[in-house]
Amino acid sequence: MNKELKNAITSIIYSLTASFILFSFENFLSSEYVQYIDFIKIASYILFGFITGYATYKVTKLVVANSVNENNKAELKQLMIDESHHLHNLAHETRDLAVRLMEPKRNIIPFDGELKPLSGLVHYDHLDEINQILSTVISIFKPLVSKDVKIWTCIRERKNDDCYHTFIRVGEYTKSRKQFSEPLHKESKIVKHLKHSYEVLQHCVIVTGSEEPEWDNVKNNKYKEDLSVLMGAVLSKSWDGEKKFEKPKLNWILCVNANKENVFDESFIPLMKFCNDVFSLLVNSFIRKAEADIIENNIHIN
């Protein structure tokens, strides 16, 4: 493998690791440093943006300048697949430790008859940051597929109507998807298939697509933009304070979509698991922040 290709891989790994550390850092601050949280957030976002930008630049340079030929692309793909098992273990173990250090979920987020996400509303204040992270996910998978494949990502969130609604999309997709987007019920074929993957198979990821039998018939299938899909279960967890996690809940569904069939296969699952755990750490943080805000507001009211 040439030196430039190695540098690109190293940049991607640094970007992933840095994003994981920076977005979990807030949860470990002691009370005496809370006053500096805004400064730390800004510094974190700048550093994250710099590292992510550098990684994206390296990969883009390799692809656009044709410095990665088909043989090197195959080599890059194989390396990422081989190393992604370690990346997933890193993310999974870090996420679980972070959740153990968090307060247990209190399940106190109110709904007042309105349609709201079960994870609260805090993440709506961070859509730009989530957009950036999803863009990084695209930059990870893009070099591993053919040049003519369009990649886009999205997240569905569980709301109090027992359905999963798409709240963000990033990448190359038809913008009118939002107009025709339909919620997926928790008992829909594809959601049940995903739940089976983590409740029975312990995978948390399925390889699917809009032409597959488990895919639900929805209006946006007409765009043929999700013919091959990596679908991941983004779980919230809670430590019981003693020796085990309570049963996880499927709060978000993360999708990496391609507009051609058979783009993704089972070899991509460990890398997708890594991305799952990054977003799982985020959703666990958002839930705790939403619950902490409720408690703080109640204290001020009383």
N, C-alpha and C positions, 0 to 999 in steps of 0.2 A: 504494500500500500504506500502511495506517495505521501510526502510530508504534509502537503496542503490538505489532503483528504483526512489525515489524522487530526490536523488542527481543527477542521470543521466538526468532526465527531467530538473532540474535546470541548469545543465551544458550546455545542448543544448540551452536553452533559453538565457543564458549568452553569448554563442558563437554567436548566431544570432544577438543579440542586439549589441554586441561589433563590429561585422563585419560591421553592418549598420553605427555605429558612426564613426569608423576608416576610412572607405572608403568615407565618406561624409565630413570628417573634413577639407580636403584641400580647399573645396569651401568656407569656412567661415573665412579663415585666412586674417587678415588685411595686408596691404602692408608692414608694418614694420617688419613682421615676415616671409615674403616670403623667405628670405635668409636661414631660418632654415627648409625649406620644405623637403629637402632630409633627414635630421636627423629625422624629424617627421615621414616621410614615413617609414624609416627603423624601428623606434621604434614601429610604428603602426603594421607593418607586423609581427614583433617578438611577440608582445602582442597578435595579432590575431591568429598567429600560435599556441601559447601556449594555449590559451583558447580553440581553435578548437581541438587541439590535446587532451587536457584533456577531452573535451566532447566526442570525438570519442572513447577515451580509456575507459571511463565509460560505454558507450553503448556496445562497443565490449566485454568488460569484462562480462557484464551481459549476452550477447548472447552466446559467446563462452564457458564460464564456466557453462552454463546452469543454471545460477542463476535466469534467467527469464523463468519461465515455461509458458505453453500455456495460463494459466489464467492470469498471470501477463502481458504477451504480449498483450492480449486482453484489459487489464486494461490500459496499456501504450498507446495503439492505441486510446482508447476512451478518455483518458486524453488529448492526443495531438490534437485530433479532437475537443474536447470541448474548449481547450485553443487557438487553431489556429485562431479562429475568432478574439480574442484580439490581437494576433500577427499580423494578417493582418491589423487591424485598426492601430496598432502602426506603421507598415511599411508604410502604405498608407499615413497617416497624416504627417509622417516625410518626406517622399519623396515629397509630395506636398509643404510643407513648404520650403524644400531645393530648389526646382525648382523655387518657387516664389522669393527666394533670389538670384538666378542666373540671369545673363544677358539673355534677350530674345534670342532665336535662330535667327541667321541672314540668314541662308540658303545660305552661301557663299562658301561651300566646292566645289572646282572645280573638273572636271572629265577629261577634255582634251581628250575625246574620248576613254579613257581606262576604263576597267571594275573595278569599285571601290565601296566600301560600302558607302551608304548614310550617315552613321555615322562617316565617316572619317577613318583615319588609326591609330589613337592614341592607340586604344585597342590592336593592334598587338604588341605593346611594353609591354603589360601587360598580355600576355597569361599565364604565370606561375601563376600569382595571380588569374586570372579567373579560371584556372584549379583547384586551391586550393578551391575556392568558390564552384565550381561545385562538388568537392569531398565532401564538407560539406553538400551540398544538398543531395547527396547520403546517407551520414551518418544519415540524418534526416529521410529519408523515409525507409531505410533498416530495422530498427527494427520493422516497422509497417506492414511488409509483411512476408510471409512464408520463412523459411530458404533456400528452394530450388529455390527461385526466384532470377534471376540475374537482377540487376538494373544498368542502365547507363543513362547518361545525355548528351545533346548536345544543341548547339545554332545555329540557322540559322540567317543570317543577310541579310537585303535588299540591293541589289546593283543596280546600275544605268541601269540594263537591265530588271528592273521590276520583278526580281526573288529573291527568298530567298535561299542563299547558306549556307551549313553547314561549319563553320570555326573552331569548336572545339568539341571534344567528350571526355568523361571521364567515366570510369567504365568498366563493363564486357560486351564487345561487340567484334564482329569479326573484326579484324584490316583491312581486305580487303574492308570493307564498304566504306572507303575513295576512293578507286579505282573506285567503281561503283556508287558513290553518284551522284544524279541528283538534279538540282535546282528545286524549286517549284515556278511556276509563281504566281503573285499576284491574278490571276483569277482562280487558281486551286481550286478544290473542297474543300480541307482541309483548305486552307488559307481563302477562302470565309466563310467557316463554323466558323473559329476562329474569323474573323472580325464581324460576326453576333453576336457572344457571347459578345463582348464588345460594339458594336455600338447599339445593340438592347436590349440585356439581361443584360448588365452592369456586366458581370461576368469575362471577360478577360481570362477565363480558360475553356477548354473543356476536357471531358474524352472520349478518342477515342482509335483507334488501327488499325493495318494493315488489319484486317478482317472486319472492319466496312465499310458501304456503302459510307461514305463521304471521305474515305481514297483514295488517288490517287495510281494508279498502277505504281510502280517504281521498279527498279531492286533489290534494297536492301530488298524488302519484302520477298525475298526467304530465308533470314536468320531467319525469325520468331523471331526476337529479339525485336519487338515493337508491340506485340500482345495486350498489354494494355499500354496506353500512357496518361499522363497528359501533355497537350499542353497549354502553356501560352503566352499571348500577352505582349511583353515587349515594352512599349510605351515611346516615347519621347514627352515631353510637353513643352509649353512655356506660361508664364504668360503675359497677355496683358498690365500689368502695372497699371491696374485699379481695375477690379473686377472679372475677369474670365480667364480661360485657353483657349487658342486657341485649335482647333481641334487636338487631339493627332495623332501621326503617328506611325505605326507599323514598328519599325526599326529591332527588333530582335524577334525571336520565340524560347522560352525556352521549352525543352521537357525532361520529366522524363519518361524513357521507361522501360518496364518489358517484359520478355520473356514468360510469361504465360497470358492467357486471364483472364479478370475479376479481375485482381489484384487491380486496382484502381476503385473507385466509386465516387459519388458526395460528399461523406463525406470528401474526400481529397482536395476538391476545395479551402477552406479557407487557408490551409497550402500552397498550390501551389500559391495562390494569394500573400501570404507573400513573397515567393521566387521571384515572378514576380516583385514586387515593389523594392526589393533589386537590381535586375538587371536593373530595370528602372532608379533607381538613378545613377547606373553606366553609362548606355548609355547616359543619359542626361549630365553627367559630361564629358564623352569622346567627345561628340559633341561640348560642350562649349570649351573644351581644344583645339580641332582641329581648331575651328573658331578663338580662341584667337591666336593660332600659326600663322594662315594665316595673321591676322591683324598685328601682330608683325613683321613678315617677310616683309610685304609690307611697313611698316614704315622704316625698315632698308634699303630696296631697294631705297625708295624715299628720 
